[in-house]
């Protein structure tokens, strides 16, 4: 039986696993691969000017990126 891991468990994984996870999550949130890729590569003020891909290299940054994606998904932008 497969176990589904959540963002908090994946934060403990090495950066490549985190990058794959946020890439998939961004694709789901934006429902458009091109828009998701643009968002992942654009500097984000909520991440101290880093891109989501840069921020996700650390556990803390990964968690921040996941939090932003959840807020976008649920329409909580402020």
C-alpha positions in Angstrom: 0.0 0.0 0.0 1.5 3.3 -1.1 1.7 6.2 1.4 1.2 9.7 0.2 3.7 12.2 1.6 2.7 15.8 2.3 4.8 18.9 1.8 6.1 18.8 5.4 7.5 15.3 4.9 9.0 16.1 1.5 10.8 19.2 3.1 13.2 16.7 4.7 14.1 15.2 1.3 17.2 16.4 -0.8 16.6 19.4 -3.0 16.0 17.5 -6.3 12.9 15.8 -4.7 11.7 19.2 -3.4 12.1 20.8 -6.9 10.1 18.0 -8.5 7.4 18.3 -5.9 7.0 22.1 -6.2 7.1 21.9 -10.0 4.2 19.4 -10.0 2.3 21.4 -7.4 2.8 24.7 -9.4 1.5 22.9 -12.5 -1.6 21.9 -10.6 -2.2 25.3 -9.1 -1.8 27.2 -12.3 -3.3 24.5 -14.5 -0.9 25.6 -17.2 2.6 24.4 -17.6 3.9 27.6 -19.2 2.5 29.8 -16.4 3.8 27.5 -13.7 7.3 27.5 -15.2 7.2 31.3 -15.4 6.1 31.6 -11.8 8.9 29.1 -10.7 11.6 31.2 -12.4 10.4 34.7 -11.5 11.8 36.6 -8.5 9.2 36.6 -5.7 9.0 39.4 -3.1 7.6 36.9 -0.5 10.8 34.9 -0.9 13.2 37.8 -0.4 13.5 38.3 -4.1 14.5 34.7 -4.8 12.8 32.6 -7.4 10.7 29.7 -6.0 13.3 27.3 -7.5 16.1 29.0 -5.7 14.2 29.2 -2.4 13.3 25.5 -2.5 16.9 24.5 -2.2 16.6 24.8 1.6 14.0 23.2 3.8 12.7 26.6 5.1 12.5 28.0 1.5 10.7 24.9 0.3 8.1 25.3 3.0 7.7 29.0 2.1 7.1 28.1 -1.6 4.6 25.4 -0.6 2.8 28.0 1.6 2.6 30.5 -1.2 1.3 27.9 -3.6 -1.4 26.9 -1.1 -2.4 30.5 -0.7 -2.7 31.0 -4.5 -4.7 27.8 -4.8 -7.2 29.0 -2.2 -7.3 32.6 -3.3 -5.5 34.0 -0.2 -3.1 36.4 -1.8 -2.7 38.9 1.1 
